[in-house]
Amino acid sequence: MPRRLVVLTVLAAAALAACKPNTPPPVTDPPASPPPVATPGDPLPGPPDRTDRDVDGDGFVWPASVGAFEGGYPMDRDPCRKLGETPFTNPYLDHERQLVGCPGPRASPAAAAMVSFGGEIVGEHDGVTLISMPTE
């Protein structure tokens, strides 16, 4: 009998050890709200943040309205750039010529250099002189 009493005591102690006090679950933060859904009346998002491509070595910020691309014209790191198709540049694009933009007014050294290479100044916009260059 004493052995049985020892076994019962051990079982009772194990059962008590397995019991946990009745505590509530830990408090957690509420779930995150879902992102808002755009509706047809919402304004369009603004332009993306500027990248290093939009700013040249002299700190000139190329406006998106002229569609400047590549690192320089006619060679990389030159101050002028090729201009792409935008609503503003479309009237100046020609399949037989390259549209180039140089920072500053038409009298700037960069624009003067492009004219000396056969370029024709076709306009100015947002601080950029637009020059139509013969294709190579």
A tleap script that builds the chain and sets N, CA, C and O, in Angstrom:
source leaprc.protein.ff14SB
mol = sequence {
  NMET PRO ARG ARG LEU VAL VAL LEU THR VAL
  LEU ALA ALA ALA ALA LEU ALA ALA CYS LYS
  PRO ASN THR PRO PRO PRO VAL THR ASP PRO
  PRO ALA SER PRO PRO PRO VAL ALA THR PRO
  GLY ASP PRO LEU PRO GLY PRO PRO ASP ARG
  THR ASP ARG ASP VAL ASP GLY ASP GLY PHE
  VAL TRP PRO ALA SER VAL GLY ALA PHE GLU
  GLY GLY TYR PRO MET ASP ARG ASP PRO CYS
  ARG LYS LEU GLY GLU THR PRO PHE THR ASN
  PRO TYR LEU ASP HIE GLU ARG GLN LEU VAL
  GLY CYS PRO GLY PRO ARG ALA SER PRO ALA
  ALA ALA ALA MET VAL SER PHE GLY GLY GLU
  ILE VAL GLY GLU HIE ASP GLY VAL THR LEU
  ILE SER MET PRO THR CGLU
}
set mol.1.N position { 0.788 -1.186 0.000 }
set mol.1.CA position { 0.000 0.000 0.000 }
set mol.1.C position { 0.842 1.266 0.000 }
set mol.1.O position { 0.500 2.222 -0.696 }
set mol.2.N position { 1.896 1.301 0.735 }
set mol.2.CA position { 2.696 2.524 0.723 }
set mol.2.C position { 3.215 2.835 -0.686 }
set mol.2.O position { 3.330 3.997 -1.075 }
set mol.3.N position { 3.519 1.791 -1.431 }
set mol.3.CA position { 3.996 2.020 -2.791 }
set mol.3.C position { 2.897 2.665 -3.615 }
set mol.3.O position { 3.162 3.564 -4.413 }
set mol.4.N position { 1.692 2.220 -3.430 }
set mol.4.CA position { 0.567 2.775 -4.165 }
set mol.4.C position { 0.373 4.243 -3.761 }
set mol.4.O position { 0.072 5.088 -4.604 }
set mol.5.N position { 0.543 4.531 -2.505 }
set mol.5.CA position { 0.412 5.895 -2.030 }
set mol.5.C position { 1.491 6.793 -2.634 }
set mol.5.O position { 1.216 7.951 -2.949 }
set mol.6.N position { 2.686 6.294 -2.798 }
set mol.6.CA position { 3.784 7.056 -3.406 }
set mol.6.C position { 3.458 7.345 -4.859 }
set mol.6.O position { 3.672 8.457 -5.343 }
set mol.7.N position { 2.936 6.334 -5.558 }
set mol.7.CA position { 2.592 6.499 -6.975 }
set mol.7.C position { 1.492 7.533 -7.113 }
set mol.7.O position { 1.560 8.394 -7.990 }
set mol.8.N position { 0.478 7.462 -6.259 }
set mol.8.CA position { -0.613 8.430 -6.318 }
set mol.8.C position { -0.129 9.841 -5.986 }
set mol.8.O position { -0.593 10.818 -6.573 }
set mol.9.N position { 0.770 9.935 -5.078 }
set mol.9.CA position { 1.313 11.247 -4.708 }
set mol.9.C position { 2.107 11.842 -5.860 }
set mol.9.O position { 2.002 13.034 -6.150 }
set mol.10.N position { 2.899 11.004 -6.512 }
set mol.10.CA position { 3.691 11.472 -7.662 }
set mol.10.C position { 2.766 11.887 -8.797 }
set mol.10.O position { 2.990 12.916 -9.434 }
set mol.11.N position { 1.728 11.098 -9.055 }
set mol.11.CA position { 0.781 11.440 -10.113 }
set mol.11.C position { 0.036 12.728 -9.790 }
set mol.11.O position { -0.187 13.555 -10.675 }
set mol.12.N position { -0.342 12.900 -8.552 }
set mol.12.CA position { -1.046 14.116 -8.149 }
set mol.12.C position { -0.135 15.333 -8.294 }
set mol.12.O position { -0.573 16.390 -8.746 }
set mol.13.N position { 1.122 15.182 -7.911 }
set mol.13.CA position { 2.071 16.290 -8.028 }
set mol.13.C position { 2.306 16.645 -9.502 }
set mol.13.O position { 2.395 17.824 -9.843 }
set mol.14.N position { 2.406 15.653 -10.364 }
set mol.14.CA position { 2.594 15.888 -11.797 }
set mol.14.C position { 1.375 16.578 -12.389 }
set mol.14.O position { 1.517 17.473 -13.222 }
set mol.15.N position { 0.178 16.175 -11.974 }
set mol.15.CA position { -1.045 16.792 -12.481 }
set mol.15.C position { -1.119 18.251 -12.054 }
set mol.15.O position { -1.513 19.109 -12.844 }
set mol.16.N position { -0.749 18.536 -10.826 }
set mol.16.CA position { -0.758 19.922 -10.362 }
set mol.16.C position { 0.288 20.765 -11.089 }
set mol.16.O position { 0.034 21.929 -11.398 }
set mol.17.N position { 1.437 20.203 -11.359 }
set mol.17.CA position { 2.490 20.932 -12.056 }
set mol.17.C position { 2.077 21.260 -13.489 }
set mol.17.O position { 2.470 22.292 -14.033 }
set mol.18.N position { 1.280 20.374 -14.098 }
set mol.18.CA position { 0.857 20.588 -15.475 }
set mol.18.C position { -0.213 21.660 -15.584 }
set mol.18.O position { -0.404 22.232 -16.657 }
set mol.19.N position { -0.897 21.936 -14.520 }
set mol.19.CA position { -1.952 22.965 -14.552 }
set mol.19.C position { -1.321 24.353 -14.555 }
set mol.19.O position { -0.358 24.599 -13.829 }
set mol.20.N position { -1.855 25.255 -15.363 }
set mol.20.CA position { -1.385 26.634 -15.402 }
set mol.20.C position { -2.488 27.505 -14.838 }
set mol.20.O position { -3.668 27.167 -14.942 }
set mol.21.N position { -2.116 28.606 -14.251 }
set mol.21.CA position { -3.167 29.488 -13.745 }
set mol.21.C position { -3.985 30.047 -14.915 }
set mol.21.O position { -3.484 30.143 -16.036 }
set mol.22.N position { -5.195 30.399 -14.659 }
set mol.22.CA position { -6.101 30.903 -15.677 }
set mol.22.C position { -5.790 32.378 -15.921 }
set mol.22.O position { -6.403 33.259 -15.317 }
set mol.23.N position { -4.811 32.644 -16.833 }
set mol.23.CA position { -4.435 34.028 -17.148 }
set mol.23.C position { -4.893 34.365 -18.558 }
set mol.23.O position { -4.938 33.484 -19.417 }
set mol.24.N position { -5.235 35.626 -18.813 }
set mol.24.CA position { -5.664 36.009 -20.161 }
set mol.24.C position { -4.462 36.017 -21.108 }
set mol.24.O position { -3.320 36.127 -20.662 }
set mol.25.N position { -4.716 35.902 -22.398 }
set mol.25.CA position { -3.613 35.931 -23.357 }
set mol.25.C position { -2.944 37.307 -23.351 }
set mol.25.O position { -3.574 38.290 -22.961 }
set mol.26.N position { -1.699 37.393 -23.770 }
set mol.26.CA position { -1.003 38.683 -23.758 }
set mol.26.C position { -1.675 39.668 -24.729 }
set mol.26.O position { -2.237 39.273 -25.751 }
set mol.27.N position { -1.601 40.927 -24.386 }
set mol.27.CA position { -2.188 41.975 -25.234 }
set mol.27.C position { -1.237 42.252 -26.390 }
set mol.27.O position { -0.037 42.432 -26.181 }
set mol.28.N position { -1.762 42.287 -27.587 }
set mol.28.CA position { -0.945 42.582 -28.768 }
set mol.28.C position { -1.508 43.817 -29.455 }
set mol.28.O position { -2.641 44.222 -29.194 }
set mol.29.N position { -0.718 44.405 -30.324 }
set mol.29.CA position { -1.177 45.565 -31.088 }
set mol.29.C position { -2.265 45.125 -32.053 }
set mol.29.O position { -2.267 43.985 -32.518 }
set mol.30.N position { -3.189 46.027 -32.352 }
set mol.30.CA position { -4.229 45.659 -33.313 }
set mol.30.C position { -3.611 45.470 -34.694 }
set mol.30.O position { -2.555 46.035 -34.975 }
set mol.31.N position { -4.242 44.696 -35.548 }
set mol.31.CA position { -3.677 44.494 -36.886 }
set mol.31.C position { -3.626 45.813 -37.650 }
set mol.31.O position { -4.448 46.704 -37.435 }
set mol.32.N position { -2.663 45.920 -38.530 }
set mol.32.CA position { -2.503 47.140 -39.330 }
set mol.32.C position { -3.698 47.317 -40.253 }
set mol.32.O position { -4.274 46.348 -40.748 }
set mol.33.N position { -4.054 48.569 -40.472 }
set mol.33.CA position { -5.156 48.856 -41.394 }
set mol.33.C position { -4.696 48.607 -42.820 }
set mol.33.O position { -3.527 48.830 -43.134 }
set mol.34.N position { -5.583 48.153 -43.683 }
set mol.34.CA position { -5.190 47.967 -45.080 }
set mol.34.C position { -4.947 49.318 -45.726 }
set mol.34.O position { -5.505 50.319 -45.277 }
set mol.35.N position { -4.117 49.374 -46.781 }
set mol.35.CA position { -3.872 50.662 -47.443 }
set mol.35.C position { -5.160 51.185 -48.060 }
set mol.35.O position { -6.041 50.404 -48.420 }
set mol.36.N position { -5.275 52.513 -48.184 }
set mol.36.CA position { -6.495 53.063 -48.761 }
set mol.36.C position { -6.631 52.666 -50.229 }
set mol.36.O position { -5.638 52.456 -50.926 }
set mol.37.N position { -7.844 52.571 -50.672 }
set mol.37.CA position { -8.128 52.206 -52.054 }
set mol.37.C position { -8.411 53.484 -52.834 }
set mol.37.O position { -9.208 54.318 -52.404 }
set mol.38.N position { -7.756 53.634 -53.980 }
set mol.38.CA position { -7.960 54.819 -54.812 }
set mol.38.C position { -9.340 54.778 -55.443 }
set mol.38.O position { -9.854 53.719 -55.804 }
set mol.39.N position { -9.916 55.946 -55.564 }
set mol.39.CA position { -11.210 56.068 -56.230 }
set mol.39.C position { -11.037 56.955 -57.447 }
set mol.39.O position { -10.046 57.679 -57.535 }
set mol.40.N position { -11.964 56.923 -58.383 }
set mol.40.CA position { -11.816 57.730 -59.602 }
set mol.40.C position { -11.643 59.224 -59.341 }
set mol.40.O position { -11.046 59.914 -60.168 }
set mol.41.N position { -12.132 59.737 -58.246 }
set mol.41.CA position { -12.006 61.165 -57.964 }
set mol.41.C position { -10.690 61.562 -57.334 }
set mol.41.O position { -10.421 62.756 -57.197 }
set mol.42.N position { -9.844 60.593 -56.937 }
set mol.42.CA position { -8.568 60.908 -56.297 }
set mol.42.C position { -7.608 61.528 -57.301 }
set mol.42.O position { -7.625 61.160 -58.476 }
set mol.43.N position { -6.761 62.475 -56.855 }
set mol.43.CA position { -5.763 63.048 -57.777 }
set mol.43.C position { -4.705 62.020 -58.130 }
set mol.43.O position { -4.462 61.077 -57.377 }
set mol.44.N position { -4.079 62.210 -59.280 }
set mol.44.CA position { -3.009 61.311 -59.708 }
set mol.44.C position { -1.785 61.537 -58.834 }
set mol.44.O position { -1.582 62.642 -58.331 }
set mol.45.N position { -0.970 60.510 -58.647 }
set mol.45.CA position { 0.236 60.692 -57.834 }
set mol.45.C position { 1.189 61.659 -58.522 }
set mol.45.O position { 1.171 61.803 -59.744 }
set mol.46.N position { 2.015 62.315 -57.729 }
set mol.46.CA position { 2.991 63.264 -58.266 }
set mol.46.C position { 4.123 62.540 -58.978 }
set mol.46.O position { 4.167 61.310 -59.015 }
set mol.47.N position { 5.044 63.327 -59.547 }
set mol.47.CA position { 6.164 62.713 -60.257 }
set mol.47.C position { 7.040 61.940 -59.290 }
set mol.47.O position { 7.092 62.266 -58.105 }
set mol.48.N position { 7.730 60.920 -59.781 }
set mol.48.CA position { 8.607 60.159 -58.895 }
set mol.48.C position { 9.745 61.034 -58.394 }
set mol.48.O position { 10.053 62.072 -58.980 }
set mol.49.N position { 10.364 60.599 -57.305 }
set mol.49.CA position { 11.502 61.343 -56.784 }
set mol.49.C position { 12.595 61.406 -57.842 }
set mol.49.O position { 12.748 60.509 -58.672 }
set mol.50.N position { 13.335 62.480 -57.782 }
set mol.50.CA position { 14.433 62.634 -58.747 }
set mol.50.C position { 15.510 61.587 -58.473 }
set mol.50.O position { 15.697 61.138 -57.343 }
set mol.51.N position { 16.199 61.220 -59.524 }
set mol.51.CA position { 17.299 60.260 -59.394 }
set mol.51.C position { 18.593 60.963 -59.755 }
set mol.51.O position { 18.575 62.127 -60.155 }
set mol.52.N position { 19.705 60.279 -59.622 }
set mol.52.CA position { 20.988 60.860 -59.993 }
set mol.52.C position { 21.031 61.212 -61.475 }
set mol.52.O position { 21.773 62.110 -61.874 }
set mol.53.N position { 20.249 60.521 -62.291 }
set mol.53.CA position { 20.221 60.820 -63.718 }
set mol.53.C position { 19.640 62.198 -63.990 }
set mol.53.O position { 19.947 62.792 -65.023 }
set mol.54.N position { 18.806 62.728 -63.093 }
set mol.54.CA position { 18.146 64.005 -63.300 }
set mol.54.C position { 19.032 65.197 -62.950 }
set mol.54.O position { 18.693 66.335 -63.274 }
set mol.55.N position { 20.156 64.948 -62.298 }
set mol.55.CA position { 21.037 66.024 -61.875 }
set mol.55.C position { 22.414 65.780 -62.481 }
set mol.55.O position { 22.989 64.702 -62.326 }
set mol.56.N position { 22.949 66.810 -63.185 }
set mol.56.CA position { 24.268 66.607 -63.778 }
set mol.56.C position { 25.358 67.004 -62.784 }
set mol.56.O position { 25.060 67.396 -61.656 }
set mol.57.N position { 26.608 66.903 -63.200 }
set mol.57.CA position { 27.739 67.170 -62.315 }
set mol.57.C position { 27.790 68.591 -61.789 }
set mol.57.O position { 28.363 68.832 -60.726 }
set mol.58.N position { 27.199 69.547 -62.514 }
set mol.58.CA position { 27.194 70.941 -62.072 }
set mol.58.C position { 25.980 71.260 -61.210 }
set mol.58.O position { 25.785 72.411 -60.822 }
set mol.59.N position { 25.163 70.258 -60.907 }
set mol.59.CA position { 23.983 70.469 -60.084 }
set mol.59.C position { 22.756 70.899 -60.862 }
set mol.59.O position { 21.727 71.204 -60.259 }
set mol.60.N position { 22.835 70.931 -62.196 }
set mol.60.CA position { 21.661 71.295 -62.992 }
set mol.60.C position { 20.633 70.173 -62.902 }
set mol.60.O position { 20.959 69.004 -63.105 }
set mol.61.N position { 19.393 70.539 -62.597 }
set mol.61.CA position { 18.320 69.559 -62.495 }
set mol.61.C position { 17.576 69.548 -63.826 }
set mol.61.O position { 16.974 70.547 -64.222 }
set mol.62.N position { 17.625 68.410 -64.509 }
set mol.62.CA position { 16.957 68.280 -65.803 }
set mol.62.C position { 15.461 68.139 -65.580 }
set mol.62.O position { 15.027 67.235 -64.865 }
set mol.63.N position { 14.666 69.018 -66.180 }
set mol.63.CA position { 13.213 68.917 -66.000 }
set mol.63.C position { 12.662 67.716 -66.761 }
set mol.63.O position { 13.136 67.388 -67.849 }
set mol.64.N position { 11.671 67.073 -66.187 }
set mol.64.CA position { 11.058 65.911 -66.840 }
set mol.64.C position { 10.394 66.295 -68.149 }
set mol.64.O position { 10.215 65.446 -69.022 }
set mol.65.N position { 10.025 67.563 -68.301 }
set mol.65.CA position { 9.307 68.003 -69.498 }
set mol.65.C position { 10.116 67.878 -70.777 }
set mol.65.O position { 9.542 67.888 -71.866 }
set mol.66.N position { 11.449 67.760 -70.672 }
set mol.66.CA position { 12.259 67.627 -71.893 }
set mol.66.C position { 12.715 66.194 -72.141 }
set mol.66.O position { 13.277 65.918 -73.201 }
set mol.67.N position { 12.499 65.285 -71.218 }
set mol.67.CA position { 12.814 63.866 -71.429 }
set mol.67.C position { 14.290 63.578 -71.647 }
set mol.67.O position { 14.638 62.735 -72.474 }
set mol.68.N position { 15.171 64.273 -70.911 }
set mol.68.CA position { 16.615 64.055 -71.065 }
set mol.68.C position { 16.983 62.635 -70.668 }
set mol.68.O position { 16.465 62.095 -69.690 }
set mol.69.N position { 17.882 62.039 -71.437 }
set mol.69.CA position { 18.345 60.700 -71.089 }
set mol.69.C position { 19.803 60.545 -71.468 }
set mol.69.O position { 20.369 61.414 -72.130 }
set mol.70.N position { 20.404 59.468 -71.063 }
set mol.70.CA position { 21.820 59.142 -71.222 }
set mol.70.C position { 22.676 60.084 -70.383 }
set mol.70.O position { 22.157 61.012 -69.762 }
set mol.71.N position { 23.963 59.851 -70.364 }
set mol.71.CA position { 24.850 60.599 -69.490 }
set mol.71.C position { 25.441 61.855 -70.070 }
set mol.71.O position { 26.008 62.646 -69.316 }
set mol.72.N position { 25.346 62.088 -71.349 }
set mol.72.CA position { 25.909 63.288 -71.959 }
set mol.72.C position { 25.858 63.184 -73.463 }
set mol.72.O position { 25.664 62.099 -74.012 }
set mol.73.N position { 26.033 64.318 -74.137 }
set mol.73.CA position { 26.045 64.325 -75.604 }
set mol.73.C position { 27.083 65.335 -76.053 }
set mol.73.O position { 27.096 66.442 -75.515 }
set mol.74.N position { 27.939 65.030 -76.989 }
set mol.74.CA position { 28.014 63.785 -77.758 }
set mol.74.C position { 28.738 62.652 -77.030 }
set mol.74.O position { 28.682 61.496 -77.452 }
set mol.75.N position { 29.422 62.996 -75.930 }
set mol.75.CA position { 30.119 61.946 -75.178 }
set mol.75.C position { 29.618 61.931 -73.741 }
set mol.75.O position { 29.123 62.938 -73.235 }
set mol.76.N position { 29.749 60.783 -73.091 }
set mol.76.CA position { 29.337 60.653 -71.698 }
set mol.76.C position { 30.020 61.739 -70.865 }
set mol.76.O position { 31.198 62.034 -71.069 }
set mol.77.N position { 29.290 62.322 -69.941 }
set mol.77.CA position { 29.736 63.386 -69.040 }
set mol.77.C position { 29.800 64.759 -69.702 }
set mol.77.O position { 30.165 65.721 -69.026 }
set mol.78.N position { 29.464 64.908 -70.991 }
set mol.78.CA position { 29.327 66.232 -71.598 }
set mol.78.C position { 28.070 66.872 -71.019 }
set mol.78.O position { 27.176 66.158 -70.566 }
set mol.79.N position { 27.978 68.208 -71.023 }
set mol.79.CA position { 26.850 68.862 -70.365 }
set mol.79.C position { 25.502 68.700 -71.069 }
set mol.79.O position { 24.461 68.786 -70.418 }
set mol.80.N position { 25.497 68.471 -72.368 }
set mol.80.CA position { 24.239 68.338 -73.105 }
set mol.80.C position { 23.776 66.882 -73.064 }
set mol.80.O position { 24.560 65.969 -72.803 }
set mol.81.N position { 22.478 66.689 -73.330 }
set mol.81.CA position { 21.918 65.335 -73.342 }
set mol.81.C position { 20.942 65.178 -74.496 }
set mol.81.O position { 20.360 66.150 -74.980 }
set mol.82.N position { 20.777 63.940 -74.923 }
set mol.82.CA position { 19.730 63.641 -75.890 }
set mol.82.C position { 18.385 63.846 -75.204 }
set mol.82.O position { 18.240 63.610 -74.005 }
set mol.83.N position { 17.403 64.293 -75.990 }
set mol.83.CA position { 16.069 64.497 -75.446 }
set mol.83.C position { 15.127 63.493 -76.068 }
set mol.83.O position { 15.211 63.205 -77.262 }
set mol.84.N position { 14.232 62.963 -75.260 }
set mol.84.CA position { 13.280 61.965 -75.718 }
set mol.84.C position { 11.924 62.569 -76.028 }
set mol.84.O position { 11.749 63.787 -76.052 }
set mol.85.N position { 10.985 61.693 -76.260 }
set mol.85.CA position { 9.644 62.095 -76.660 }
set mol.85.C position { 8.809 62.476 -75.434 }
set mol.85.O position { 8.561 61.649 -74.556 }
set mol.86.N position { 8.386 63.723 -75.392 }
set mol.86.CA position { 7.477 64.231 -74.365 }
set mol.86.C position { 6.464 65.123 -75.074 }
set mol.86.O position { 6.677 65.480 -76.233 }
set mol.87.N position { 5.385 65.488 -74.421 }
set mol.87.CA position { 4.432 66.401 -75.067 }
set mol.87.C position { 5.091 67.703 -75.535 }
set mol.87.O position { 4.689 68.267 -76.553 }
set mol.88.N position { 6.102 68.185 -74.797 }
set mol.88.CA position { 6.743 69.423 -75.199 }
set mol.88.C position { 7.721 69.218 -76.361 }
set mol.88.O position { 7.778 70.051 -77.266 }
set mol.89.N position { 8.485 68.131 -76.351 }
set mol.89.CA position { 9.526 67.949 -77.375 }
set mol.89.C position { 9.003 67.379 -78.685 }
set mol.89.O position { 9.689 67.475 -79.703 }
set mol.90.N position { 7.818 66.792 -78.694 }
set mol.90.CA position { 7.290 66.160 -79.914 }
set mol.90.C position { 7.373 67.040 -81.155 }
set mol.90.O position { 7.783 66.542 -82.204 }
set mol.91.N position { 7.004 68.327 -81.097 }
set mol.91.CA position { 7.069 69.137 -82.320 }
set mol.91.C position { 8.486 69.307 -82.875 }
set mol.91.O position { 8.651 69.636 -84.050 }
set mol.92.N position { 9.493 69.089 -82.054 }
set mol.92.CA position { 10.871 69.307 -82.484 }
set mol.92.C position { 11.587 68.023 -82.919 }
set mol.92.O position { 12.712 68.081 -83.415 }
set mol.93.N position { 10.953 66.889 -82.740 }
set mol.93.CA position { 11.605 65.619 -83.086 }
set mol.93.C position { 11.533 65.391 -84.587 }
set mol.93.O position { 10.529 65.692 -85.234 }
set mol.94.N position { 12.620 64.852 -85.125 }
set mol.94.CA position { 12.731 64.592 -86.563 }
set mol.94.C position { 13.497 63.284 -86.718 }
set mol.94.O position { 14.536 63.094 -86.084 }
set mol.95.N position { 12.995 62.389 -87.550 }
set mol.95.CA position { 13.664 61.089 -87.683 }
set mol.95.C position { 15.035 61.204 -88.352 }
set mol.95.O position { 15.812 60.250 -88.313 }
set mol.96.N position { 15.348 62.338 -88.960 }
set mol.96.CA position { 16.646 62.517 -89.613 }
set mol.96.C position { 17.626 63.328 -88.770 }
set mol.96.O position { 18.776 63.520 -89.166 }
set mol.97.N position { 17.175 63.805 -87.614 }
set mol.97.CA position { 18.024 64.617 -86.743 }
set mol.97.C position { 17.840 64.167 -85.295 }
set mol.97.O position { 16.842 63.529 -84.959 }
set mol.98.N position { 18.798 64.500 -84.450 }
set mol.98.CA position { 18.745 64.167 -83.027 }
set mol.98.C position { 18.438 65.440 -82.247 }
set mol.98.O position { 19.107 66.458 -82.427 }
set mol.99.N position { 17.425 65.386 -81.378 }
set mol.99.CA position { 17.112 66.532 -80.536 }
set mol.99.C position { 17.968 66.445 -79.279 }
set mol.99.O position { 17.977 65.435 -78.575 }
set mol.100.N position { 18.690 67.540 -79.019 }
set mol.100.CA position { 19.628 67.599 -77.898 }
set mol.100.C position { 19.259 68.804 -77.042 }
set mol.100.O position { 18.794 69.820 -77.558 }
set mol.101.N position { 19.464 68.691 -75.749 }
set mol.101.CA position { 19.258 69.807 -74.836 }
set mol.101.C position { 20.546 70.137 -74.119 }
set mol.101.O position { 21.296 69.254 -73.703 }
set mol.102.N position { 20.789 71.445 -73.983 }
set mol.102.CA position { 21.949 71.903 -73.228 }
set mol.102.C position { 21.443 72.784 -72.099 }
set mol.102.O position { 20.559 73.613 -72.316 }
set mol.103.N position { 21.987 72.624 -70.892 }
set mol.103.CA position { 21.527 73.451 -69.783 }
set mol.103.C position { 21.915 74.911 -70.007 }
set mol.103.O position { 23.014 75.214 -70.473 }
set mol.104.N position { 21.006 75.792 -69.672 }
set mol.104.CA position { 21.291 77.224 -69.779 }
set mol.104.C position { 20.700 77.850 -71.028 }
set mol.104.O position { 20.039 77.179 -71.821 }
set mol.105.N position { 20.946 79.153 -71.197 }
set mol.105.CA position { 20.397 79.880 -72.334 }
set mol.105.C position { 21.118 79.551 -73.636 }
set mol.105.O position { 22.140 78.865 -73.646 }
set mol.106.N position { 20.564 80.053 -74.724 }
set mol.106.CA position { 21.147 79.768 -76.053 }
set mol.106.C position { 22.562 80.303 -76.191 }
set mol.106.O position { 23.312 79.825 -77.042 }
set mol.107.N position { 22.949 81.280 -75.378 }
set mol.107.CA position { 24.300 81.846 -75.451 }
set mol.107.C position { 25.308 81.064 -74.605 }
set mol.107.O position { 26.477 81.444 -74.540 }
set mol.108.N position { 24.880 79.994 -73.966 }
set mol.108.CA position { 25.801 79.239 -73.103 }
set mol.108.C position { 26.892 78.582 -73.940 }
set mol.108.O position { 26.686 78.308 -75.122 }
set mol.109.N position { 28.044 78.331 -73.340 }
set mol.109.CA position { 29.138 77.681 -74.077 }
set mol.109.C position { 28.745 76.310 -74.629 }
set mol.109.O position { 29.159 75.944 -75.728 }
set mol.110.N position { 27.956 75.559 -73.880 }
set mol.110.CA position { 27.562 74.225 -74.348 }
set mol.110.C position { 26.688 74.332 -75.594 }
set mol.110.O position { 26.892 73.586 -76.552 }
set mol.111.N position { 25.716 75.249 -75.597 }
set mol.111.CA position { 24.850 75.426 -76.766 }
set mol.111.C position { 25.662 75.938 -77.946 }
set mol.111.O position { 25.458 75.497 -79.077 }
set mol.112.N position { 26.583 76.865 -77.693 }
set mol.112.CA position { 27.428 77.386 -78.773 }
set mol.112.C position { 28.266 76.276 -79.396 }
set mol.112.O position { 28.464 76.250 -80.610 }
set mol.113.N position { 28.757 75.365 -78.568 }
set mol.113.CA position { 29.547 74.243 -79.094 }
set mol.113.C position { 28.698 73.359 -80.001 }
set mol.113.O position { 29.172 72.915 -81.046 }
set mol.114.N position { 27.444 73.097 -79.615 }
set mol.114.CA position { 26.568 72.260 -80.451 }
set mol.114.C position { 26.273 72.945 -81.784 }
set mol.114.O position { 26.202 72.281 -82.818 }
set mol.115.N position { 26.102 74.266 -81.767 }
set mol.115.CA position { 25.856 75.008 -83.011 }
set mol.115.C position { 27.098 74.923 -83.908 }
set mol.115.O position { 26.982 74.799 -85.127 }
set mol.116.N position { 28.278 74.990 -83.299 }
set mol.116.CA position { 29.511 74.908 -84.099 }
set mol.116.C position { 29.676 73.534 -84.747 }
set mol.116.O position { 30.405 73.400 -85.730 }
set mol.117.N position { 29.009 72.514 -84.207 }
set mol.117.CA position { 29.054 71.170 -84.800 }
set mol.117.C position { 27.890 70.930 -85.753 }
set mol.117.O position { 27.626 69.785 -86.120 }
set mol.118.N position { 27.192 71.981 -86.158 }
set mol.118.CA position { 26.106 71.838 -87.134 }
set mol.118.C position { 24.721 71.819 -86.532 }
set mol.118.O position { 23.751 71.552 -87.241 }
set mol.119.N position { 24.598 72.090 -85.264 }
set mol.119.CA position { 23.285 72.108 -84.626 }
set mol.119.C position { 22.524 73.382 -84.912 }
set mol.119.O position { 23.111 74.417 -85.227 }
set mol.120.N position { 21.206 73.293 -84.799 }
set mol.120.CA position { 20.336 74.441 -85.007 }
set mol.120.C position { 19.466 74.602 -83.767 }
set mol.120.O position { 18.736 73.684 -83.394 }
set mol.121.N position { 19.543 75.776 -83.125 }
set mol.121.CA position { 18.735 76.029 -81.936 }
set mol.121.C position { 17.282 76.155 -82.364 }
set mol.121.O position { 16.947 76.959 -83.233 }
set mol.122.N position { 16.412 75.343 -81.737 }
set mol.122.CA position { 14.997 75.340 -82.103 }
set mol.122.C position { 14.104 75.865 -80.987 }
set mol.122.O position { 12.910 76.072 -81.204 }
set mol.123.N position { 14.654 76.082 -79.803 }
set mol.123.CA position { 13.845 76.621 -78.724 }
set mol.123.C position { 14.535 76.553 -77.383 }
set mol.123.O position { 15.644 76.035 -77.253 }
set mol.124.N position { 13.843 77.096 -76.377 }
set mol.124.CA position { 14.302 77.045 -74.997 }
set mol.124.C position { 13.101 76.672 -74.137 }
set mol.124.O position { 11.983 77.117 -74.397 }
set mol.125.N position { 13.334 75.857 -73.114 }
set mol.125.CA position { 12.236 75.437 -72.243 }
set mol.125.C position { 12.788 74.997 -70.895 }
set mol.125.O position { 13.703 74.176 -70.830 }
set mol.126.N position { 12.228 75.546 -69.816 }
set mol.126.CA position { 12.595 75.156 -68.446 }
set mol.126.C position { 14.096 75.179 -68.204 }
set mol.126.O position { 14.627 74.281 -67.550 }
set mol.127.N position { 14.796 76.196 -68.723 }
set mol.127.CA position { 16.230 76.318 -68.509 }
set mol.127.C position { 17.085 75.450 -69.410 }
set mol.127.O position { 18.282 75.293 -69.169 }
set mol.128.N position { 16.480 74.879 -70.454 }
set mol.128.CA position { 17.207 74.009 -71.388 }
set mol.128.C position { 17.097 74.602 -72.792 }
set mol.128.O position { 16.006 74.960 -73.237 }
set mol.129.N position { 18.236 74.705 -73.486 }
set mol.129.CA position { 18.229 75.124 -74.886 }
set mol.129.C position { 18.086 73.866 -75.736 }
set mol.129.O position { 18.862 72.920 -75.595 }
set mol.130.N position { 17.092 73.862 -76.617 }
set mol.130.CA position { 16.819 72.699 -77.493 }
set mol.130.C position { 17.530 72.913 -78.819 }
set mol.130.O position { 17.389 73.958 -79.454 }
set mol.131.N position { 18.287 71.920 -79.223 }
set mol.131.CA position { 19.107 72.006 -80.420 }
set mol.131.C position { 18.863 70.759 -81.273 }
set mol.131.O position { 18.917 69.629 -80.788 }
set mol.132.N position { 18.595 71.001 -82.551 }
set mol.132.CA position { 18.429 69.902 -83.497 }
set mol.132.C position { 19.774 69.622 -84.137 }
set mol.132.O position { 20.340 70.478 -84.817 }
set mol.133.N position { 20.284 68.416 -83.917 }
set mol.133.CA position { 21.614 68.038 -84.404 }
set mol.133.C position { 21.502 67.060 -85.561 }
set mol.133.O position { 20.621 66.201 -85.566 }
set mol.134.N position { 22.403 67.187 -86.556 }
set mol.134.CA position { 22.406 66.179 -87.626 }
set mol.134.C position { 22.787 64.818 -87.049 }
set mol.134.O position { 23.624 64.732 -86.151 }
set mol.135.N position { 22.174 63.764 -87.563 }
set mol.135.CA position { 22.540 62.430 -87.078 }
set mol.135.C position { 23.867 62.029 -87.673 }
set mol.135.O position { 24.235 62.448 -88.770 }
set mol.136.N position { 24.565 61.219 -86.935 }
set mol.136.CA position { 25.910 60.796 -87.376 }
set mol.136.C position { 25.845 59.639 -88.314 }
set mol.136.O position { 26.881 59.161 -88.777 }
savepdb mol mol.pdb
quit
